[in-house]
Amino acid sequence: MRNPNNRPIDDLVFDCCRELFSAYQLDMVPRDRSEFPATEQLAVCGVMGFGGKSIRGALVLATTREPLEHTNPTGLASQRDWVCELANQLMGRVKNRLLTLGVEIWLATPAALSGDNLTPAPGKLRAPQVFAAANGFVCVWIDCEYADGFELPEAPLASAEAPLPEGETLLF
């Protein structure tokens, strides 16, 4: 359920989030933003900062316990470590998409917060995108600042080099 007033970056994050969780065999259904779970239901959230010449900001991935347990392949990582890894993978997908649009960014190290410390500030941050899984919720949003005059291209640039696909390894 995409909001027709989304910015192009919101739609890009929406697609990347669904693709990431699909790779872990977790189907997610978009829900209305009003269904953002109560903060006490959120297990943890991962925050990834990023910056570049024309764009900088942070991506936040917050989930209830169930999606974390379903996607964790070994079950050995703590919830904080795993949500940081998921946020890192999600931001890597966003970065790859931005590269095809001619936008280069650098990523910071992910950080985790417990869910009870998380409350989206209305009017300050972008409204989260909310997804329902078979059990639980996944919420994601991106907060960006742009350089004066910057507009995100709508289509990949013909001259942009294709990034390495997610899950591939590069040895050098």
C-alpha positions as CSV (number, residue, x, y, z in Angstrom):
1,M,0.0,0.0,0.0
2,R,2.2,2.8,-1.3
3,N,1.4,6.3,-0.4
4,P,0.8,8.3,-3.6
5,N,2.6,11.2,-1.9
6,N,5.8,9.3,-1.3
7,R,9.1,10.7,-2.5
8,P,11.0,8.6,-5.0
9,I,13.5,7.5,-2.3
10,D,10.6,6.2,-0.2
11,D,9.4,4.0,-3.0
12,L,13.0,2.8,-3.6
13,V,13.3,1.8,0.1
14,F,9.8,0.1,0.0
15,D,11.0,-2.1,-2.9
16,C,14.3,-2.9,-1.3
17,C,12.7,-3.8,2.0
18,R,10.3,-6.3,0.4
19,E,13.1,-7.8,-1.6
20,L,15.3,-8.2,1.4
21,F,12.8,-10.0,3.5
22,S,11.7,-12.1,0.5
23,A,15.2,-13.4,0.3
24,Y,14.7,-14.8,3.8
25,Q,11.4,-16.3,2.7
26,L,9.3,-13.8,4.7
27,D,6.4,-12.5,2.8
28,M,5.3,-9.0,3.9
29,V,2.1,-7.2,3.1
30,P,2.1,-3.4,3.1
31,R,-0.2,-1.9,5.7
32,D,-1.4,1.5,6.4
33,R,1.0,3.7,8.3
34,S,-1.6,4.1,11.1
35,E,-0.9,0.5,11.9
36,F,2.6,1.3,13.2
37,P,2.9,-1.1,16.2
38,A,3.1,0.2,19.8
39,T,6.7,0.8,20.8
40,E,6.5,-1.9,23.5
41,Q,5.8,-4.4,20.7
42,L,9.0,-3.5,18.8
43,A,11.9,-5.7,19.7
44,V,14.7,-3.6,18.4
45,C,15.6,-1.3,15.5
46,G,18.7,-0.8,13.4
47,V,19.8,2.6,12.2
48,M,22.2,3.1,9.3
49,G,23.6,6.5,8.6
50,F,24.8,7.4,5.1
51,G,26.2,10.4,3.3
52,G,27.4,11.6,-0.1
53,K,27.9,14.7,-2.1
54,S,24.2,15.3,-2.8
55,I,22.3,13.3,-0.1
56,R,22.8,12.3,3.5
57,G,20.6,10.8,6.2
58,A,19.6,7.7,8.1
59,L,17.6,4.6,7.4
60,V,15.7,3.0,10.3
61,L,14.5,-0.6,10.4
62,A,12.3,-1.6,13.3
63,T,10.6,-5.0,13.8
64,T,8.7,-7.0,16.3
65,R,10.3,-10.2,17.6
66,E,8.8,-12.7,15.1
67,P,10.3,-11.3,11.8
68,L,13.8,-11.3,13.5
69,E,13.4,-14.9,14.6
70,H,12.1,-16.0,11.2
71,T,14.9,-14.4,9.2
72,N,17.9,-15.2,11.4
73,P,19.5,-18.2,9.7
74,T,21.4,-19.5,12.7
75,G,19.5,-18.1,15.6
76,L,22.9,-17.5,17.3
77,A,23.1,-13.7,16.8
78,S,21.5,-11.5,19.4
79,Q,18.4,-9.5,18.3
80,R,20.5,-6.3,18.3
81,D,23.2,-7.9,16.1
82,W,20.7,-9.4,13.7
83,V,18.7,-6.2,13.3
84,C,22.0,-4.3,12.6
85,E,22.8,-6.9,9.9
86,L,19.4,-6.6,8.4
87,A,19.6,-2.8,8.4
88,N,23.1,-3.1,6.8
89,Q,21.7,-5.4,4.1
90,L,18.8,-3.2,3.4
91,M,20.9,-0.1,3.1
92,G,23.3,-2.0,0.9
93,R,20.4,-2.7,-1.5
94,V,19.4,1.0,-1.3
95,K,23.0,2.0,-2.1
96,N,23.1,-0.3,-5.1
97,R,19.9,1.2,-6.5
98,L,21.2,4.7,-5.9
99,L,24.4,3.8,-7.8
100,T,22.4,2.9,-10.8
101,L,20.8,6.3,-10.6
102,G,24.2,8.0,-10.5
103,V,24.1,8.8,-6.8
104,E,27.0,7.6,-4.7
105,I,26.8,7.3,-0.9
106,W,29.0,6.0,1.9
107,L,27.6,4.0,4.7
108,A,28.2,4.3,8.4
109,T,28.3,1.4,10.9
110,P,24.8,0.2,11.9
111,A,23.6,0.8,15.5
112,A,20.8,-0.8,17.4
113,L,18.2,0.6,19.8
114,S,15.6,-1.2,21.8
115,G,12.1,-0.8,20.5
116,D,10.8,0.9,23.6
117,N,13.2,3.8,23.0
118,L,11.7,4.4,19.5
119,T,8.9,6.8,18.8
120,P,8.6,8.4,15.3
121,A,8.2,12.1,15.7
122,P,5.2,13.2,13.6
123,G,6.1,16.0,11.2
124,K,9.8,15.7,11.9
125,L,10.7,12.3,10.3
126,R,9.1,10.7,7.3
127,A,6.2,8.5,8.2
128,P,7.3,4.8,8.4
129,Q,6.3,2.3,5.9
130,V,4.6,-0.6,7.7
131,F,4.6,-4.2,6.6
132,A,2.8,-7.1,8.2
133,A,4.4,-10.5,8.1
134,A,2.6,-13.8,9.0
135,N,3.5,-12.9,12.6
136,G,4.7,-9.5,13.5
137,F,5.5,-6.3,11.8
138,V,8.4,-4.7,10.0
139,C,8.6,-0.9,9.7
140,V,11.1,1.1,7.7
141,W,11.7,4.7,6.9
142,I,14.4,7.0,5.6
143,D,15.2,10.5,6.6
144,C,17.2,12.5,4.0
145,E,18.7,15.9,3.5
146,Y,19.5,16.8,-0.1
147,A,21.9,19.3,-1.6
148,D,20.3,22.4,-3.1
149,G,18.8,21.5,-6.5
150,F,19.2,17.8,-6.2
151,E,16.5,15.5,-7.6
152,L,16.7,11.8,-7.6
153,P,16.6,10.5,-11.2
154,E,13.5,8.4,-12.0
155,A,15.3,5.8,-14.2
156,P,18.8,4.2,-14.1
157,L,21.5,6.1,-16.0
158,A,22.7,4.4,-19.2
159,S,26.3,5.2,-18.2
160,A,26.0,3.8,-14.6
161,E,27.9,0.6,-14.0
162,A,25.7,-2.2,-12.6
163,P,26.5,-2.9,-8.9
164,L,27.3,-6.4,-7.8
165,P,24.0,-8.2,-7.2
166,E,23.0,-8.8,-3.5
167,G,24.4,-12.0,-2.1
168,E,27.3,-12.2,-4.7
169,T,30.9,-12.3,-3.7
170,L,33.7,-10.3,-5.2
171,L,37.2,-11.7,-4.8
172,F,40.2,-9.6,-5.7
